[in-house]
Each structure stands twice: as structure tokens, then as C-alpha cells.
Amino acid sequence: MHTNEEPFSCDVCHKIFSQKAYLNQHLKVHTNEEPFSCDVCHKSFSRKGYLNLHLKVHTNEKPFSCDVCHKGFLQKSDLKKHLRVHTNEKPFTCEVCYKSFSRKAHLNQHLGVHTNEEPFSCEVCNKGFSRKGSLNLHLRIHTNEKPFSCEVCNKSFSRKAVLNQHLGVHNNEKPFSCVICNKGFSQKGSLNLHLRIHTNEKPFSCEVCNKSFSRKAVLNQHLKVHTNEEPFSCDVCHKSFSRKGYLNLHLKVHTNEEPFSCDVCHKGFLQKSDLKKHLRVHTNEKPFTCDLCHKGFSQKAHLNRHLVVQNNEKPFSCVICNKGFSQKGSLNLHLRIHTKEKPFSCDVCHKGFSCISSLNRHYRIHTN
């Protein structure tokens, strides 16, 4: 209208429109009226224009193409939004924190952070969300729905964005590099997590023991230590584990699988990290140094044990005689004195021993 008047108001939500036709179209939002139906998939729409746009999905028609990356789009408006990826244009700014966004919808979603509004609630666990889309994504946790599948390895994902990130694994693309050590990553999120190694940032803290972690997922796993929760059980020996990864690793014990082999002595290992530690035997590398006596160790665990001895700490006590030990392994060996347990037996004379070192010394009698 030439007068810039907006005389047509919605009685339900009080939104104002410049033309009555626009108001009539809008009212269908409140009535859930969708009179226009697709003949192919029978999806319904409130406007004929929406139906016409949807039909292009079935014809795979994308008439609007980006001059930079040649990506195609159904609508000219989508192309316009996409171009901001290349120009880095962010015309929509938050008035509270001044953060900028390339789309108004993203700004509107962001505003919920400041208002703490969570109008969308999960019917299963009652968790609240500021966006309906976030709720829909969350529901897939309960339904275990993973509609996006990788064409290379058939792995499924609950979100398309996660699938797109995963595809970088097969393409070996690592566009995100660490400015400190130049290590490459396929995902920006992985780079951000990696940077915490250099900054030693551990923003997630355990409320029970105050131990800090760089990732929330690792904190959640750690909490099972305090609850003694072990939901993952081995079907072979029924041993339970707090993490699925630990169970998968354990299963290789039954299959005798050792996929990581040393190039020097051909010894096999269950994990790549174990192989990495083992290689220090051949290279004599000792990257972990005691600050008190400057003695070097090949493994951090060995350094930690050494520090306990240096500080004369004996945190492990015998429940029978109260004798203290700096290492749990030493306590376990000591307990065999009380239990008379001798699990190591000589193949020649069948004499039993409480530790393997005593058995090895005993063998010298037979070998002279």
C-alpha cells in the first residue's frame, strides 16, 4: 500500500499485515489448515506457493546457482543467504551481546540465550529447549532415530551436520589446523577441543571429587566411577564396564586380537596407545620427568607412582595389619601373606609362589 498503513491485525497473535490477503494466509497458521496437497508424497501446505516450491524437490530442480561454488538452490532467497558464507556478511546483530549472524532466524534463535526462555519441552524427560528444532533433534536420542546415513561406510547419524562432518574422515579433509602444533582436524569442534591440550583448560568439574575435565562427555563418563555404574557387560565372561569403549577393548581379549604390532620386535598390542608406549623401550625415550630428582620415565603412570614414593605417601593400607603401601599393586602382593594365596606354580616341582618374581628366582634351582 502507498500509505504505508497496516490496518489488518490478527485477532489471535496481533500480528499486523498490510493486505487482507496476507492476513487470510496467516490465519491458516492458527487453524492448521493445509488445503494444498502434493500428488507425489501427499504432504500438505497452507499456501499454493509453498506447494509449488516443494514440487521442485521431486524434480530435483535447483534453478538458482552460486557463482563461487556452483551450489544449487530452490529459491533465490536461499542463494542470497548462502552467498554470505563467501562474503562473511553478518547483517543481523544482537542488541544484548553484539554477536552478529548471517540470518535473521539465527539471531532470533540466539535471543533465547539471553531470555532463558525454553518454551519447547520434551515429553519423555521434560528437558526444555528454546527452539522447536532443537527439541526435534533431542527426541532422536529417545527414539534412536538416525535418518542420515553415510554412503561410504553406512554409519548413521541423527543430524545432517554431523554426517557432513563425518564425510571429512573418508575424504581425509582436515581444513582446521592448530596454530600451535599444526595438527589438522576435519571439524572445527575437534580443533577447539584439541586447543585445550595447549591451554590446559578444563572447564568441566566433578562435584564429588573436584577433578576437572576438558570435555563434558569425559566428565559424564567419570561420574560413573562414583556411582559404580557399569551398564556394559561382556557376553562371554559377564565382566561389566562403565564405558562401551572399554567393553569393545575387552572383547579383543577373548578373540586374542592384537591389531597394533611393533615394527622392531613384532610384539602385538590391543591399543595404539599401548604400542606408542612400548616403542619408548626401543627409543629409550622418557618424556615424563620428576621435578624433584629429575629422573625420567617412559610413562606418566610410572612418574605418578614415583612421586608417591618421593613424597613418602602410602595411601594404600592393609585392612588386616594396617601396613601402608605407596602402590596398590604392592598392597595386593602383601595381602597374599595373609591369604596364603600362591597363584604362580613351578612347572617342574609344582611349588607355589605368591609373586612371579619369586617363581623366576626359583627356576634357577632347576637350571643350575
C-alpha positions in Angstrom: 0.0 0.0 0.0 1.2 3.5 -0.8 0.1 5.0 2.5 2.3 2.5 4.5 -0.7 1.8 6.6 -1.0 -1.7 8.1 -4.7 -1.9 9.1 -5.1 -5.7 9.1 -4.4 -7.3 12.5 -4.6 -11.0 13.6 -7.0 -11.5 16.4 -5.0 -14.4 17.7 -1.4 -13.2 17.9 -2.0 -9.5 17.0 0.5 -9.6 14.1 -0.2 -6.8 11.6 -0.4 -7.1 7.8 -0.5 -4.6 5.0 -3.1 -6.5 3.0 -6.1 -8.6 3.9 -4.9 -11.4 1.7 -1.8 -11.8 3.7 -3.8 -11.8 6.9 -6.0 -14.6 5.5 -3.0 -16.7 4.6 -1.5 -16.1 8.0 -4.7 -17.3 9.8 -4.1 -20.8 8.4 -1.1 -21.0 10.8 -3.5 -20.9 13.8 -6.2 -23.1 12.2 -3.6 -25.7 10.9 -5.4 -25.5 7.6 -3.4 -27.0 4.8 -5.6 -27.3 1.7 -2.8 -27.7 -0.9 -1.5 -31.3 -1.1 1.4 -32.8 -3.1 0.3 -35.5 -5.5 3.7 -37.3 -5.2 4.2 -37.7 -1.4 0.8 -36.2 -0.2 2.5 -33.6 2.1 0.1 -30.7 2.7 0.7 -27.0 2.7 -1.1 -23.9 3.8 -0.2 -21.9 0.6 -0.1 -22.8 -3.0 3.3 -21.1 -3.3 4.7 -23.5 -0.7 3.4 -26.4 -2.6 4.9 -25.2 -5.9 8.3 -24.8 -4.2 8.0 -28.2 -2.6 7.3 -29.9 -6.0 10.8 -28.9 -7.1 12.2 -31.3 -4.5 10.8 -34.2 -6.5 12.0 -32.8 -9.8 15.4 -32.1 -8.3 15.1 -28.6 -9.8 17.6 -26.0 -8.5 17.3 -23.0 -10.8 19.5 -20.7 -8.7 23.2 -21.4 -8.7 26.1 -19.9 -6.7 28.8 -18.3 -9.0 31.5 -19.1 -6.4 31.0 -22.8 -5.6 28.2 -23.7 -8.1 25.9 -25.0 -5.3 22.3 -25.0 -6.5 19.2 -23.7 -4.6 15.4 -23.9 -4.9 14.8 -20.2 -4.1 16.6 -17.0 -4.9 16.4 -16.0 -1.2 18.3 -19.2 -0.2 21.0 -18.3 -2.7 21.2 -14.8 -1.3 21.6 -16.3 2.2 24.2 -18.7 1.0 26.4 -16.0 -0.6 27.0 -14.6 2.9 29.1 -17.8 3.5 31.6 -16.5 0.9 31.3 -12.8 1.8 31.3 -13.5 5.6 28.5 -10.9 5.8 26.6 -10.9 9.1 24.0 -8.1 8.9 21.9 -9.2 11.9 23.3 -8.2 15.3 22.2 -9.0 18.8 21.5 -5.8 20.8 22.5 -7.5 24.0 25.9 -9.0 23.3 26.5 -7.6 19.8 27.1 -11.0 18.3 26.4 -11.0 14.5 24.6 -13.5 12.4 24.2 -14.1 8.7 20.5 -14.9 9.0 17.7 -13.3 11.0 16.4 -16.7 12.0 19.8 -17.5 13.6 19.6 -14.2 15.5 16.0 -15.0 16.7 17.2 -18.4 17.9 20.2 -16.8 19.7 18.0 -14.3 21.6 16.6 -17.2 23.6 20.0 -17.5 25.3 19.6 -14.1 26.9 15.9 -14.6 27.9 16.4 -18.1 29.1 13.1 -19.0 27.5 12.6 -22.7 26.9 9.0 -23.0 25.6 9.5 -26.4 24.0 9.6 -29.3 26.4 10.5 -33.0 25.9 7.5 -35.2 26.8 9.9 -38.1 27.7 12.5 -36.4 30.1 10.9 -32.9 30.5 14.1 -31.2 29.2 13.3 -27.7 27.9 14.5 -26.1 24.7 14.5 -22.6 23.3 13.8 -23.9 19.7 11.4 -26.4 18.4 14.1 -27.7 16.0 16.4 -28.4 19.0 13.6 -30.4 20.6 13.0 -32.4 17.4 16.8 -33.2 17.3 16.7 -34.1 21.0 13.8 -36.5 20.6 16.0 -38.7 18.3 18.0 -39.6 21.5 14.9 -41.3 22.9 13.8 -42.8 19.5 17.4 -43.7 18.5 16.4 -42.3 15.1 19.4 -41.8 12.7 17.9 -40.8 9.4 21.2 -39.6 7.8 23.4 -42.4 6.5 27.0 -42.3 5.1 27.1 -43.8 1.6 30.7 -45.0 2.2 30.5 -46.9 5.5 26.7 -47.0 6.1 27.2 -45.4 9.5 24.1 -43.5 10.5 23.7 -40.1 12.2 20.8 -38.2 13.9 21.8 -34.9 12.3 22.9 -34.0 8.8 25.5 -31.6 10.1 27.2 -34.5 11.9 27.1 -36.6 8.7 28.7 -33.8 6.8 31.5 -33.6 9.4 31.9 -37.4 9.3 32.3 -37.4 5.5 35.6 -35.5 6.0 37.0 -38.7 7.5 36.6 -40.5 4.2 37.8 -37.6 2.2 40.8 -37.1 4.5 40.0 -33.4 4.6 41.4 -31.5 7.5 40.7 -27.9 6.9 41.1 -26.8 10.5 44.7 -26.5 11.7 46.1 -25.9 15.2 48.1 -22.7 15.2 50.4 -24.1 17.9 51.3 -27.6 16.6 49.8 -27.5 13.1 47.8 -30.7 13.7 44.9 -30.8 11.2 41.2 -31.6 12.0 38.2 -32.4 9.9 35.9 -30.5 12.3 36.2 -27.1 13.9 34.8 -28.5 17.2 37.6 -31.1 17.3 40.1 -28.3 16.9 38.6 -26.3 19.7 38.7 -29.4 22.0 42.4 -30.0 20.9 43.4 -26.4 21.8 42.5 -27.2 25.5 45.6 -29.5 25.5 47.8 -26.5 24.9 45.8 -24.1 27.2 45.2 -26.8 29.8 41.7 -25.6 30.0 39.4 -28.0 31.9 36.0 -26.2 32.3 34.0 -29.3 33.4 34.4 -30.1 37.1 33.2 -33.2 39.1 31.1 -32.1 42.1 32.1 -35.1 44.0 36.0 -35.1 43.9 36.5 -31.7 42.1 38.5 -33.4 39.3 38.4 -31.3 36.1 38.0 -32.3 32.6 38.4 -30.7 29.2 35.2 -32.3 27.8 31.7 -32.7 29.3 31.5 -36.2 27.8 34.6 -37.3 29.7 33.1 -35.8 32.9 29.9 -37.8 32.4 32.0 -41.0 31.9 34.0 -40.2 35.1 30.8 -39.7 37.2 30.2 -43.5 36.8 33.3 -44.0 39.0 31.4 -42.5 41.9 28.1 -44.3 41.2 29.8 -47.6 40.4 27.6 -47.8 37.3 28.8 -50.4 34.8 26.0 -50.8 32.2 28.1 -52.5 29.6 28.5 -56.2 30.1 30.6 -58.8 28.3 28.5 -61.7 26.8 31.5 -64.1 27.2 32.7 -63.7 30.8 30.0 -61.3 32.1 32.5 -58.7 33.2 31.0 -55.2 33.4 32.3 -51.9 32.3 31.4 -48.2 32.8 32.1 -47.3 29.1 31.2 -49.1 25.8 34.7 -48.4 24.6 36.2 -50.3 27.5 33.9 -53.2 26.7 34.9 -53.2 23.0 38.6 -53.2 24.0 38.0 -56.1 26.5 36.3 -58.2 23.8 39.6 -58.4 21.9 41.0 -60.3 24.9 38.6 -63.2 24.1 39.4 -63.0 20.3 43.1 -62.7 21.0 43.1 -59.8 18.7 46.2 -57.6 18.7 45.9 -55.3 15.7 48.8 -53.0 16.5 52.3 -54.5 16.0 55.8 -53.2 16.8 58.0 -52.9 13.7 61.1 -53.6 15.8 60.2 -56.7 17.8 56.8 -57.6 16.3 55.1 -57.6 19.7 51.3 -57.1 19.3 49.1 -54.7 21.3 45.4 -54.2 21.8 45.6 -50.4 21.6 47.6 -47.9 19.5 48.4 -46.0 22.7 50.0 -49.2 24.2 52.1 -49.6 21.1 53.2 -46.0 21.4 54.3 -46.5 25.0 56.1 -49.7 24.1 58.1 -48.0 21.3 59.8 -46.0 24.0 61.5 -49.2 25.1 63.4 -49.2 21.8 63.9 -45.5 21.6 64.7 -45.1 25.3 62.5 -42.0 25.2 61.5 -40.8 28.7 59.3 -37.7 28.2 58.0 -37.6 31.8 60.4 -36.1 34.3 60.3 -35.8 38.1 60.6 -32.2 39.2 62.3 -33.2 42.5 65.1 -35.6 41.3 64.9 -35.1 37.5 64.6 -38.8 36.9 62.9 -39.6 33.6 60.1 -42.1 32.9 58.6 -43.6 29.7 55.1 -43.4 31.1 53.2 -40.8 33.1 51.8 -43.6 35.3 55.3 -44.6 36.3 56.1 -41.0 37.1 53.0 -40.7 39.3 54.0 -43.9 41.2 57.5 -42.5 41.7 56.1 -39.2 43.1 54.2 -41.1 45.7 57.4 -42.8 46.8 59.3 -39.4 46.8 56.7 -37.8 49.0 56.6 -40.9 51.2 52.9 -41.2 50.6 51.3 -44.5 51.5 47.7 -44.2 50.5 47.0 -48.0 50.3 46.6 -49.7 53.7 46.2 -53.4 54.6 42.8 -54.0 56.2 44.4 -56.8 58.3 47.6 -55.3 59.7 47.3 -51.7 58.7 50.7 -51.7 56.9 50.8 -48.8 54.4 51.9 -49.0 50.7 52.7 -46.5 48.1 51.2 -48.6 45.3 48.0 -50.6 45.1 49.9 -53.5 43.4 52.3 -53.7 46.4 49.3 -53.9 48.7 47.8 -56.7 46.6 51.0 -58.7 46.8 51.2 -58.1 50.6 47.6 -59.4 51.1 48.8 -62.8 49.8 50.8 -63.2 53.0 47.6 -63.1 54.9 45.5 -65.2 52.5 48.4 -67.7 51.8 47.5 -67.3 48.1 50.2 -68.6 45.8 48.9 -68.3 42.2 52.3 -68.9 40.5 53.3 -72.5 40.3 56.6 -74.2 39.2 56.2 -76.5 36.2 58.9 -78.8 37.4 58.2 -79.4 41.1 54.8 -77.7 41.4 55.9 -75.5 44.3 53.7 -72.4 44.6 54.7 -68.7 44.9 52.9 -65.5 45.8 54.6 -63.4 43.0 56.1 -64.2 39.6 59.5 -62.7 40.5 59.9 -65.4 43.3 58.9 -68.1 40.8 61.5 -66.9 38.3 64.2 -66.9 41.0 63.2 -70.4 42.0 63.6 -71.7 38.4 67.4 -71.1 38.8 67.5 -74.1 41.1 66.3 -76.4 38.3 68.5 -74.8 35.7 71.6 -74.7 38.0 
